[in-house]
Amino acid sequence: MLSDGGMALFVIGDTEYKGIRIENARHLSESLLESGFSKVYVSKRRVTGKILTPYRDELGKFTTDKTSRKVYGEEFIVIGRKK
């Protein structure tokens, strides 16, 4: 769907499930390279002032309970250029 020479930009965060860290940004970068993107750039940035609460309960749902697991402290900007 993307023209040759076109660029795609994603904002994505890593996550954790049952104590296992899932590196979504790394997976996305590798998938872009395998899909024919010639250049992939990744930049990490801290998340501050986010509208959604940064806490999740034991089921993974958003919560305002500050004793719950904190998530989304950082996110990644992934940019790929199509060959």
N, C-alpha and C positions, 0 to 999 in steps of 0.2 A: 504494500500500500504506500510505501514511502519511495519517492523518486530517487534515482541515483544522485548522490551528492547531497541528499536531504539529511536533516538532523532530527534526532529524537531526544527529548529531555524527560527525565523521570526524577521525582523526589520520592525516596523510599527509605524505610527504616528497617533495621534488623529487629528481630523479635526473639522471644524465648518461649518454648513450649515444654512443659513438664521438666523444667530444669535444663533443657538443651537449647543452646543458642543457635538460632537459625540466621545465617548470614545472607539475607535477601539481596543486599547490594552486590555482593560477590557473585551470587548466582545470576542476577540480572546482567552483570557485566560479561560474564562468561557466555551467557546465552546470546547476547548481542554479537559477540565475536564469532560464535558458531553460526550465526544467522547471516553472516556476510557484511557486518559492519567493519570498516577498515580501521577506524580510530574510536576508542572508547576512553572517556575521561571520567574520573570519579573524584569528587570533593566532599569532605565531611564537614558538617556544621553543627553547632550546638543548637538545641531547640530551647528557646526562651519565650515566655509570654504566649504560649499556645492556648487556644480557646478551650480545647478538650482537656479534661483532667488527666494528669500524667500517671494515675494509679489504676491498677487492675485487681479485681478480686480473684479468688482461687479458681473461678470458672473462666477467667479471662475477660470478664466484662468490665467496662469503665466504672469507676467508683470514686467517691470523694473521700473515702476512708484513708487517711494519711498513714495508717499502720499497714496498709496493703502494699503490694509490690509496685515499685516505681518503674515506669517504662518511658520510652521515647525521650531520652536525654540527648540524643543526637540523631541526625538524619543524613542521608547521602544524596548528593546531586549526581546523577549519572547521565552523561551526554554521549551519544553515539552518532557517528557520521556513516551513512550508507555509501558503499563503494560505487 
